[in-house]
Amino acid sequence: MIKITDTLTEKKLEFKPLEDRTVKMYVCGPTVYDHAHIGHARSAVAFDVIRRWFEYRGYKVVFVRNYTDIDDKIIKRAREEKLSWQEVSEKYIKSYEEDMRALNVKEPTYKPKVSQHIREIIEMIDGLIEKGYAYESGGDVYFCVEKFPEYGKLSKRKIEELRAGARIEPGEKKRNPLDFALWKKSKEGEPGWESPWSFGRPGWHIECSVMSMKYLGETMDIHGGGLDLIFPHHENEIAQSEAYTGKTFARYWIHNGFVMVNKEKMSKSLGNFFTVKEILERFSPDVLRLFLISTHYRSPIDFSFERLEEAKRGLERLLNFLRTKEVMLELPVRGEGEVKVSVSFYKNLFEEAMDDDFNTAKALGVLFELVKEANLIKDSAVKRGEIGKEEKSFLLDAVEFLESSLKTLGFKLESESSKGIEKELIELLIEVRGELRKKKEFQLADLIRDRLKELGIALEDLPQGTVYRKL
């Protein structure tokens, strides 16, 4: 039985899907105007683990993660880079997907883009106007918050309190400071689409309502994202979606905590962020994943390079134990040996932790405890020069369980040392190929180049020497 801490009810609830053994989940994706930072990675990895755990428990997961590919920030970046907004969004979608593949985040079932759903967005806005929940003003369209009495139920904010601190910004044409834009008229020179109200583009909140309902239906099982999306984004999604359909929008709301740097949220606006690419230049994807899931997804993470180094050492402890299988197989088996605990004991603890609101921190603790116990047994056997039948069985089961558990959590299981060996082997092959070319043995030299290409490694012969890149 999987339990989820639901943001809406503020309770830990037993998960019951709308459709038997199927989970319909939508997670808000990035606005693609820059490279992904560690905060983006935290959300992506957290929901990847949640998805993987549902699949481990036998559910089919329909997973949707969108791209906001038209936005004020994208238009601004397009001007800065002297590119079209489409070129900017595609550039950073490609960058984001490179990072997700590196981190072993599974491909979504659907990854819709806002620009591909303008017709459906216009239809929903038109429907909200017809139902009396939205109004047009000077080419813009706004949602009337006061028409939706339950507004504030997700963020636990009252309309009266919100109204006290709200004001209408210069240029806005809304009737009430709390009303939010569903459609925005484009300024001169800005991109947009024709609509019944103006040449313009969607407001941010309407995009996710439309895309989630298109791929998951009017009611989904789980809607997720970062804590910063609770208000106003997810609050507004609920208001416009439930006003439009008259149905519950999402049955469970899951939000991950922030990545913190010096007690401040990591963000582009504060300039205190590190991109995924920067981190992966120094650490393996598995190290970054271990760092990100060593804390429960709902809690904040304090980022530091010291903590990444700590994660690196922890990962090597786990990988080193996986490599001991050969040692155990070589030891002669004599007697039974004494093992006080079973691997199934640790497996039950691991599953209990993951079933309890996807508690990866506790689950990883179980795996480290297993490795600690198993290493004591292994070291004793190595010291004696022999291994008992029960001991060997326990250790082999421990290796198998540890490997499968880490893969369930999304680890690639690539060690730092193996990466170094790979680099050295490629450089050795380049050196051998160079010697063959000097001897004019081009057929054999070309064979090395072609076989490396088949393995996903391209060689480029430059004036200063041969370099390689991964395809």
BAFI-241907 format. One record per residue (C-alpha): x, y, z. Coordinates in steps of 0.05 Angstrom, whole numbers, plus 5000, padded with zeros to 4 digits. Layout:
<rs>
XYZ...
</rs>
This chain:
<rs>
500050005000503150664977501851285019502551994993503052645031497753054995498853814994491453964987489053585048495653635086494852895103498352255086493351875043493051165016493851194941487850934902488051044827482151244785483450664739485749994765493449914765494350564724497351214750495951854710501152364731502753064706509053444728510354164708516354204663521354764650520555434616526055334565530355964561536755724595540455094616537454674672540254794742540454334802533554574825530654314760534453664768531753574839524553594814525953154754529552624794524452634851518652494804522751994764523751594828516351644845514551404776519550834780516750614847509650574821512350154763516049704813509449604849506249374784502750014761502550264690504551004693502251514642507152074655506452764625511753314631510753944590515254474559513355214564516455414498513456114491514156614548516657314564523457034586524156644521522557264480527657664520533057124511531457094436533057834430539457754470541857174428539157464362535156834349527756694338523756474399523055784366530555714359531555904432526355424459528954844416536154994437534354934511529554354502535353974471539854194529534753974581533753294549541253184546541453304622535552844634538752284594545252384632541452334698537751704674530952044680525951634641522651934580515652194594509851834560508052514531512153164531507553684500509654394481505154994492506055244420502954594395496554674436494255384420487655144389485754754451487755334496483355814458477555314463478255264539478756024547472556104504468955594548470855964611468156614582461556274564460855994634461956684664468656534697472856964650472357624613475857994556478958674568482659054514484958424479487058074543482757534577482657454652479856924700475257224752477856944818471757164859467256724816470956104843469256064918474455524933480255954908486055874957484455164979491254874957495655434984491155545046490456285029484056675037481457144983480657705033488057655054490357604982486258204962489358625017496358554987494458554913494759124863493859214789500559314753501259874700498659634633494159094662486759144643483658684695477658864739480458564803487758544826487057794840484657614770489957264728491257264653488756694608490657054544495457644534495358114474502158134441506058784441508759044376514158594348512458024396510357334371503257084378497256734348490556974322484756894372477657174380480457704427487157924398493557704365496957444428499256844468496856434528497856614601502356124638497155774681492155584626497555194589498354644640490854564650489754454576495653984565494353564626486953474609488553304536493152724555490352494622483052694621479053194663481252864728488252584738491252184795497352604812499553304796506553494817511954024816516354454861513854794924514355464890508855254842503455174895501755904890499856194843500955684788497555064816492355464853490355794787490455124751485354844800480855454794480555484719480254724709474854584760470855194737471254924666469554184679465854194746470253604766476153494813482453684774487653254811486452744866493352794897498153384897505653254907510853804916518353734923522654194967527754704945535154634935538255144982544955514977547055895041539855845066536956155003533055794948537355634888534556034830536556404767533657054793538357044854544256834811546356294861545255694816549555144786547454824721546954074714552354094661557154454708556153934762556853344714563653614692566053444763561552874786558152284755550552284744549851744797553352174848548652754833542552284837544952004904545852714931538852914907535152314937539052265002533952765029526452635028523452964967519053425009524753705050529754245028536754035008542854445027547454444966554954434973560854114938562653785005555953425004557153204933563952924954560352565011555452274961561152054916564351674974557651364992556451134921563350814917561750424981555650134948559249984882565249684917560649184951557548994884564448834858565848334914561647804880567847514846571547474912565847084944565546594886573046444891573046274965572345534982565745355016566545015084561044925136554745345142557345985172553046425217548446965190543847305240539347675191536447535121536447965059528847925059529048315125532548895090528148835029521848915072524849525106526749825038519749715010516449995073520550625067518850724994511450575004511351095059511151725015517251514974522151605031528651524992532851775050530451205095530750705038538050885023539550815097537050105093541649955035547750245071546049825133545649205089552449355059555449475128552848805153554848435089561948725090562948465161561047765138565247825074571448095111570947525162570647015106576547315068580647325133579146585144580446415071573846045066566346205067560445845098554645605056549746075091554546655087555646565013548146525000546947155041552447555006550247344936542947514952545348184982549048364917542948184875538148574920542749184924543749214849536249144834534449654887539350174861536750064790529550154816531850824844534551014775542050914784546350734724551450404769557450704734563450804780568151394777574050934765570650594706569751274673577151394680578950714650574250844591577851504576584651174580582550604534579851084481586251494484590350854477586450654415587451354386594951284398595150594365591150854305596151434298601950944295598250524243597151134200604551324204606050624177600750734123596550154149590250544134585449954130586849754202586850484225580050594192577449954225579050254294575550904275569350544248568650064307569250644356563751004317559350394324560450444399558151174399565051504397566951954339574152114323576152774291582952884260585153604272591753954255593653924329591853184336585952704340580352844389574152444406567052604425561052184446555352154395
</rs>
